[in-house]
Amino acid sequence: MKFSFFMMPIHHPSENPALAFDRDISLIHLADELDYDEFFIGEHHSGGWETMPVPEMALAKAAAHAHRIRLGTSVVNLPFHHPFHVAERMTFLDHLTRGRAILGVGPSNLITDKKLFGLPNEKLYPMLAESVDIIVRLLEAEAPIDYQGRFWQFRGMRLQLPSYQKPRLPLAIASAGSPGSLELAGKYGMILMSMAGKNKGKYPPHAEQWPIVEAAARKGGARTSRDNWRIATSVYLAESREEAWADVEKGIARETEYFLSIGLRFAYEAYPGQPEGEITPRSAADRRDWIIGTPDDAIAHIERMQAETGGFGGLMLTTHEWTSTEKIRKSLELFARYVIPHFRGHTRAYHDEWRRLQEAAGNGGLTLNADGRPSNLSRREDSAETS
């Protein structure tokens, strides 16, 4: 199972932008040190809170000191760009990172950005689909290609720098569950980045989403698996649930005001039309399916999510500044120390050895035979040790 980050990023408008960007990039370095798998950054142009306009530039800077973690966009809003430029920038990043880049794409979900570019909702998904088709063709083509589409037309274009990764740079797509995005994910064998949450609205629940991806993959002749499915949610851990909530409750309240103002109220409501005054940090955590508590709480929560969805290949931690930088770093360290190894199986044998030692101690203490083997292990365990 992979563990990744989904960074918008989000900062209060009163923040010094340069210092905020430095913190964002230092978080990538920390994630690399703590053995997380991937780090994705989004693209935004308005609204005052979500502040990175060109995620590839931040990822390139981070790559100078983050040498293992894979680096992706979450997302490049394809309707805002010519597909050739997107493909070319990302193949360049793929070389700069020696094959660690992932192109995450989407149609744009920020109302103020869509207004800024004058794009009505009904055009966004058709533009997204056409752009993905062009980008895949450019990444796979060995000779110049022509394209006559609804939104883009060109003749004789090719990437002079193919991607470092073969057969091509991997693509990912962010989705709240719209069938169009799910079908694109399957058609092109993309990583699917789903948003956690109980309020799916008109979209199918998580348990019904991956079958749509698989059906589209079969139809398009692409290869995919649940390993390509990531689910994004917010996580904050401390030594106790009480401590965790004491750390973040005020920060969640401050940030929720922003998300309610940009049209995401439906994701926070316990029922349609719920008054804003009833939406609290704890009710928001419930509706958005966030994980706030201890490492053991996180393990139980993720296992529940796996059971409810039928299984997915990775969890994405959305980044926030709900509390101090030091406490956020401690939360991520707790997750890396206790949650990640549980799902990767790295500590399974340690737990087994400790259990056997405790059982032996309960049977009168650990004693050894002449050959140096424990004399008071069960026959089954002793034979398993020698097999």
C-alpha positions as a printed NumPy array, in Angstrom:
array([[  0.   ,   0.   ,   0.   ],
       [  1.314,   3.442,  -0.928],
       [  1.114,   6.547,   1.242],
       [  1.11 ,   9.919,  -0.474],
       [  0.363,  13.599,   0.029],
       [ -2.287,  15.708,  -1.669],
       [ -1.222,  19.33 ,  -1.184],
       [ -3.426,  22.163,  -2.431],
       [ -1.576,  23.95 ,  -0.667],
       [ -3.737,  26.078,   1.606],
       [ -2.513,  29.083,   3.59 ],
       [ -4.287,  31.949,   5.303],
       [ -4.227,  35.093,   3.122],
       [ -2.289,  36.959,   5.833],
       [  0.719,  34.611,   5.402],
       [  4.064,  35.647,   3.921],
       [  3.926,  33.744,   0.582],
       [  7.674,  33.118,   0.315],
       [  7.835,  31.602,   3.797],
       [  4.721,  29.523,   3.149],
       [  6.228,  28.127,  -0.056],
       [  9.406,  27.227,   1.818],
       [  7.365,  25.322,   4.404],
       [  5.533,  23.476,   1.64 ],
       [  8.779,  22.389,   0.021],
       [ 10.339,  21.432,   3.348],
       [  7.327,  19.179,   3.926],
       [  8.274,  17.277,   0.761],
       [ 11.782,  16.8  ,   2.154],
       [ 10.324,  15.506,   5.427],
       [  8.025,  13.116,   3.564],
       [ 11.031,  11.798,   1.66 ],
       [ 12.964,  11.242,   4.904],
       [ 10.003,   9.48 ,   6.522],
       [  9.617,   7.002,   3.624],
       [  6.322,   8.208,   2.18 ],
       [  5.845,   7.199,  -1.458],
       [  4.478,  10.192,  -3.38 ],
       [  3.853,  13.919,  -3.064],
       [  1.355,  15.778,  -5.266],
       [  0.792,  19.558,  -5.464],
       [ -2.174,  21.367,  -7.014],
       [ -2.556,  24.368,  -9.324],
       [ -4.664,  27.388,  -8.335],
       [ -4.826,  30.998,  -9.499],
       [ -7.376,  32.838,  -7.352],
       [ -9.288,  32.928,  -4.09 ],
       [ -6.395,  33.946,  -1.829],
       [ -5.974,  30.657,   0.084],
       [ -4.733,  28.049,  -2.413],
       [ -1.564,  29.635,  -3.572],
       [  0.63 ,  27.695,  -6.029],
       [  0.07 ,  28.596,  -9.691],
       [  2.721,  26.259, -11.176],
       [  3.208,  23.086,  -9.124],
       [  5.912,  21.732, -11.438],
       [  8.251,  24.534, -10.364],
       [  7.87 ,  23.713,  -6.67 ],
       [  8.335,  20.008,  -7.378],
       [ 11.499,  20.698,  -9.362],
       [ 12.947,  22.725,  -6.495],
       [ 11.995,  20.044,  -3.986],
       [ 13.603,  17.348,  -6.141],
       [ 17.036,  18.867,  -5.529],
       [ 16.943,  17.465,  -1.97 ],
       [ 14.172,  14.842,  -2.093],
       [ 15.888,  11.956,  -3.829],
       [ 13.488,   9.005,  -3.492],
       [  9.866,  10.153,  -3.279],
       [  7.803,  10.358,  -6.478],
       [  6.538,  13.841,  -7.372],
       [  3.251,  14.677,  -9.069],
       [  0.675,  17.352,  -9.792],
       [ -2.735,  17.314,  -8.111],
       [ -3.741,  18.63 , -10.443],
       [ -2.817,  20.526, -13.576],
       [ -6.141,  22.008, -14.685],
       [ -6.028,  20.956, -18.327],
       [ -8.696,  23.337, -19.69 ],
       [ -6.388,  26.258, -18.794],
       [ -3.441,  25.055, -20.904],
       [ -2.429,  23.884, -24.352],
       [ -1.878,  20.123, -24.049],
       [  1.536,  20.312, -25.732],
       [  2.84 ,  22.681, -23.073],
       [  1.623,  20.394, -20.279],
       [  3.203,  17.307, -21.832],
       [  6.48 ,  19.11 , -22.514],
       [  6.791,  20.579, -19.01 ],
       [  6.1  ,  17.238, -17.378],
       [  8.524,  15.237, -19.52 ],
       [ 11.147,  17.831, -18.574],
       [ 10.302,  17.319, -14.882],
       [ 10.479,  13.571, -15.43 ],
       [ 14.099,  13.936, -16.581],
       [ 14.994,  16.363, -13.795],
       [ 13.714,  13.822, -11.25 ],
       [ 15.196,  10.783, -13.035],
       [ 11.833,   9.206, -13.689],
       [  9.852,  10.126, -10.58 ],
       [  7.259,  12.485, -12.105],
       [  3.516,  11.792, -12.299],
       [  1.154,  14.02 , -14.284],
       [ -2.035,  14.435, -12.266],
       [ -4.828,  16.176, -14.173],
       [ -8.337,  17.495, -13.644],
       [-10.876,  19.965, -15.022],
       [-10.558,  22.529, -12.158],
       [-12.759,  22.496,  -9.098],
       [-12.183,  26.048,  -7.853],
       [-15.094,  28.309,  -8.776],
       [-12.985,  31.467,  -8.797],
       [-10.464,  29.892, -11.203],
       [-13.19 ,  28.841, -13.618],
       [-14.56 ,  32.388, -13.571],
       [-11.057,  33.801, -14.028],
       [-10.603,  31.838, -17.255],
       [-14.202,  32.291, -18.36 ],
       [-14.901,  28.566, -18.674],
       [-18.45 ,  27.302, -18.1  ],
       [-18.851,  23.952, -16.362],
       [-20.302,  22.276, -19.434],
       [-17.002,  22.743, -21.303],
       [-14.651,  21.522, -18.603],
       [-15.003,  17.743, -18.91 ],
       [-15.02 ,  17.707, -22.726],
       [-11.854,  19.846, -22.677],
       [-10.292,  17.571, -20.064],
       [-11.015,  14.441, -22.123],
       [ -9.685,  15.956, -25.344],
       [ -6.549,  17.241, -23.637],
       [ -5.805,  13.851, -22.043],
       [ -6.16 ,  12.186, -25.434],
       [ -3.701,  14.647, -26.984],
       [ -1.198,  14.326, -24.129],
       [ -1.213,  10.526, -24.298],
       [ -0.708,  10.644, -28.071],
       [  2.194,  13.066, -27.697],
       [  3.805,  10.923, -24.982],
       [  3.509,   7.761, -27.078],
       [  4.251,   9.164, -30.541],
       [  7.631,   8.645, -32.189],
       [  6.797,  10.912, -35.122],
       [  4.98 ,  14.27 , -35.41 ],
       [  1.197,  14.032, -35.096],
       [ -1.775,  16.012, -36.391],
       [ -4.892,  16.657, -34.334],
       [ -8.264,  18.108, -35.27 ],
       [-10.419,  18.307, -32.176],
       [-13.216,  20.454, -30.846],
       [-10.921,  22.617, -28.703],
       [ -7.409,  22.128, -30.108],
       [ -6.133,  21.739, -33.64 ],
       [ -2.528,  21.424, -34.778],
       [ -0.306,  19.826, -37.383],
       [  3.065,  18.171, -37.109],
       [  3.677,  18.487, -33.361],
       [  5.936,  16.176, -31.366],
       [  7.833,  16.212, -28.101],
       [ 11.519,  16.568, -28.807],
       [ 12.144,  15.263, -25.283],
       [ 10.249,  12.019, -24.582],
       [  9.552,  11.102, -21.003],
       [ 12.299,   9.508, -18.915],
       [  9.919,   6.738, -17.81 ],
       [  9.028,   4.041, -20.311],
       [  6.79 ,   3.294, -22.032],
       [  5.581,   6.753, -20.968],
       [  5.098,   9.146, -18.079],
       [  2.249,   7.895, -15.826],
       [ -0.939,   9.939, -15.573],
       [ -3.31 ,  10.4  , -12.652],
       [ -6.736,  11.981, -12.399],
       [ -8.527,  13.513,  -9.407],
       [-12.21 ,  12.738,  -9.097],
       [-15.125,  13.203,  -6.734],
       [-16.672,  10.184,  -8.447],
       [-18.034,  11.521, -11.74 ],
       [-18.444,   8.688, -14.26 ],
       [-16.587,  10.745, -16.883],
       [-13.434,  10.918, -14.761],
       [-13.696,   7.262, -13.765],
       [-13.976,   6.231, -17.403],
       [-10.969,   8.341, -18.361],
       [ -8.963,   6.713, -15.584],
       [ -9.768,   3.288, -16.969],
       [ -9.379,   4.132, -20.655],
       [ -5.817,   5.38 , -20.218],
       [ -4.727,   3.248, -17.251],
       [ -4.431,   6.288, -15.   ],
       [ -3.962,   6.507, -11.24 ],
       [ -7.325,   7.463,  -9.738],
       [ -7.237,   9.98 ,  -6.884],
       [-10.628,   9.849,  -5.148],
       [-11.779,  12.234,  -2.464],
       [-12.928,  10.608,   0.776],
       [-16.233,  11.658,   2.285],
       [-19.712,  10.414,   3.025],
       [-21.568,  12.942,   0.863],
       [-21.307,  11.72 ,  -2.738],
       [-24.309,  13.656,  -4.041],
       [-25.192,  12.516,  -7.568],
       [-22.047,  10.39 ,  -7.881],
       [-21.805,   6.663,  -7.106],
       [-20.448,   5.644,  -3.688],
       [-16.824,   4.559,  -3.436],
       [-17.699,   0.864,  -3.501],
       [-19.228,   1.302,  -6.981],
       [-16.491,   3.457,  -8.493],
       [-13.692,   1.018,  -9.237],
       [-15.905,  -1.342, -11.305],
       [-16.556,   1.634, -13.623],
       [-12.798,   2.124, -14.011],
       [-12.27 ,  -1.577, -14.759],
       [-15.055,  -1.654, -17.338],
       [-13.564,   1.347, -19.157],
       [-10.12 ,  -0.26 , -19.076],
       [-11.43 ,  -3.461, -20.648],
       [-13.253,  -1.506, -23.326],
       [-10.18 ,   0.582, -24.154],
       [ -7.697,  -2.276, -23.968],
       [ -5.799,  -0.674, -21.091],
       [ -4.295,  -2.321, -18.018],
       [ -5.277,  -1.244, -14.536],
       [ -5.619,  -2.616, -11.019],
       [ -6.764,  -1.441,  -7.62 ],
       [ -3.12 ,  -0.649,  -6.888],
       [ -3.759,   2.432,  -9.067],
       [ -6.49 ,   3.712,  -6.751],
       [ -5.659,   6.351,  -4.151],
       [ -8.166,   7.796,  -1.667],
       [ -7.41 ,  11.227,  -0.213],
       [ -8.416,  12.333,   3.263],
       [ -7.129,  14.528,   6.084],
       [ -5.094,  12.982,   8.897],
       [ -3.837,  14.384,  12.193],
       [ -2.359,  12.169,  14.906],
       [ -1.24 ,  12.723,  18.487],
       [ -0.666,  10.611,  21.599],
       [ -4.384,  10.703,  22.429],
       [ -7.634,  11.671,  20.704],
       [ -8.14 ,  14.461,  23.21 ],
       [ -4.723,  15.923,  22.437],
       [ -5.293,  15.622,  18.701],
       [ -8.58 ,  17.512,  18.819],
       [ -7.19 ,  20.146,  21.179],
       [ -4.417,  20.789,  18.639],
       [ -6.554,  21.19 ,  15.515],
       [-10.109,  22.224,  16.364],
       [ -9.569,  25.976,  15.982],
       [ -7.572,  25.544,  12.797],
       [-10.27 ,  23.391,  11.226],
       [-12.915,  26.003,  12.057],
       [-10.842,  28.737,  10.407],
       [-10.235,  26.706,   7.266],
       [-13.81 ,  25.423,   6.968],
       [-15.007,  29.001,   6.525],
       [-12.983,  29.153,   3.307],
       [-14.256,  25.86 ,   1.893],
       [-17.869,  26.738,   2.603],
       [-17.388,  30.033,   0.765],
       [-16.143,  28.381,  -2.453],
       [-19.143,  26.146,  -2.973],
       [-18.151,  22.985,  -1.109],
       [-20.904,  23.225,   1.506],
       [-22.5  ,  20.013,   0.219],
       [-19.423,  18.042,   1.31 ],
       [-19.775,  19.271,   4.903],
       [-23.542,  19.063,   5.404],
       [-25.133,  16.375,   7.532],
       [-28.34 ,  17.065,   5.574],
       [-29.182,  19.363,   2.625],
       [-29.611,  22.977,   3.666],
       [-27.998,  22.495,   7.074],
       [-27.39 ,  25.93 ,   8.647],
       [-23.767,  26.977,   8.613],
       [-23.809,  27.45 ,  12.371],
       [-24.419,  23.729,  12.834],
       [-21.319,  22.769,  10.843],
       [-18.595,  22.286,  13.429],
       [-15.02 ,  20.943,  13.15 ],
       [-16.185,  17.584,  14.494],
       [-19.176,  17.352,  12.198],
       [-16.91 ,  18.33 ,   9.279],
       [-14.495,  15.544,  10.195],
       [-17.363,  13.067,  10.235],
       [-18.813,  14.065,   6.859],
       [-15.396,  14.331,   5.179],
       [-14.238,  11.041,   6.739],
       [-11.099,  12.562,   8.26 ],
       [ -8.783,  10.699,  10.624],
       [ -8.106,  12.621,  13.838],
       [ -6.809,  10.669,  16.806],
       [ -4.031,   8.197,  17.544],
       [ -2.012,   5.861,  15.288],
       [ -4.251,   2.983,  16.382],
       [ -7.3  ,   5.031,  15.391],
       [ -5.717,   5.628,  11.976],
       [ -5.062,   1.925,  11.419],
       [ -8.652,   1.027,  12.304],
       [-10.038,   3.832,  10.122],
       [ -8.006,   2.826,   7.063],
       [ -8.961,  -0.822,   7.489],
       [-12.608,   0.218,   7.583],
       [-12.154,   2.265,   4.406],
       [-10.538,  -0.722,   2.706],
       [-13.47 ,  -2.939,   3.643],
       [-16.081,  -0.388,   2.521],
       [-14.469,   0.257,  -0.874],
       [-13.474,  -3.293,  -1.71 ],
       [ -9.808,  -2.317,  -1.507],
       [ -7.59 ,   0.492,  -2.812],
       [ -3.859,   0.836,  -3.412],
       [ -2.942,   3.955,  -1.502],
       [ -3.967,   6.618,   0.994],
       [ -3.306,  10.285,   0.266],
       [ -2.934,  12.681,   3.199],
       [ -4.248,  16.131,   2.363],
       [ -2.085,  18.866,   3.847],
       [ -3.35 ,  21.605,   6.156],
       [ -1.968,  24.104,   8.612],
       [ -4.464,  23.412,  11.369],
       [ -1.786,  23.788,  14.04 ],
       [  1.908,  24.598,  14.433],
       [  4.552,  23.303,  12.035],
       [  6.182,  21.329,  14.846],
       [  2.961,  19.499,  15.721],
       [  2.181,  18.774,  12.071],
       [  5.62 ,  17.247,  11.636],
       [  5.103,  15.157,  14.78 ],
       [  1.784,  13.902,  13.408],
       [  3.423,  12.837,  10.155],
       [  6.205,  11.127,  12.087],
       [  3.674,   9.178,  14.178],
       [  1.937,   8.068,  11.   ],
       [  5.23 ,   6.976,   9.443],
       [  6.433,   5.185,  12.582],
       [  3.299,   3.229,  13.426],
       [  0.717,   3.287,  10.616],
       [  2.729,   2.815,   7.427],
       [  4.651,  -0.271,   8.606],
       [  1.394,  -1.908,   9.715],
       [  0.058,  -1.817,   6.138],
       [  3.359,  -2.665,   4.489],
       [  3.85 ,  -5.68 ,   6.73 ],
       [  7.249,  -4.499,   7.934],
       [  6.527,  -5.088,  11.629],
       [  4.482,  -8.287,  11.382],
       [  7.376, -10.565,  12.325],
       [  8.358,  -8.249,  15.205],
       [  4.842,  -8.498,  16.642],
       [  4.915, -12.267,  16.257],
       [  8.262, -12.565,  18.026],
       [  7.07 , -10.368,  20.878],
       [  3.853, -12.391,  21.252],
       [  5.775, -15.657,  21.376],
       [  8.167, -14.243,  23.968],
       [  5.241, -13.129,  26.136],
       [  3.62 , -16.536,  25.856],
       [  6.884, -18.21 ,  26.813],
       [  7.255, -15.905,  29.814],
       [  3.73 , -16.831,  30.899],
       [  4.717, -20.494,  30.79 ],
       [  7.49 , -20.08 ,  33.345],
       [ 10.04 , -18.037,  31.521],
       [ 12.159, -18.602,  28.438],
       [ 14.554, -21.575,  28.738],
       [ 16.89 , -23.065,  26.153],
       [ 17.674, -26.625,  25.054],
       [ 21.229, -27.858,  24.609],
       [ 21.119, -26.772,  20.969],
       [ 20.262, -23.224,  22.035],
       [ 16.629, -23.322,  20.89 ],
       [ 13.777, -22.275,  23.188],
       [ 12.479, -25.286,  25.08 ],
       [  9.05 , -23.97 ,  25.981],
       [  7.682, -22.893,  22.579],
       [  4.731, -24.88 ,  21.295],
       [  5.529, -27.747,  18.934],
       [  3.677, -25.995,  16.115],
       [  5.688, -22.798,  16.503],
       [  8.981, -24.671,  16.918],
       [  8.414, -26.671,  13.73 ],
       [  7.406, -23.489,  11.898],
       [ 10.671, -21.906,  12.972],
       [ 12.707, -24.74 ,  11.466],
       [ 10.756, -24.992,   8.202]])
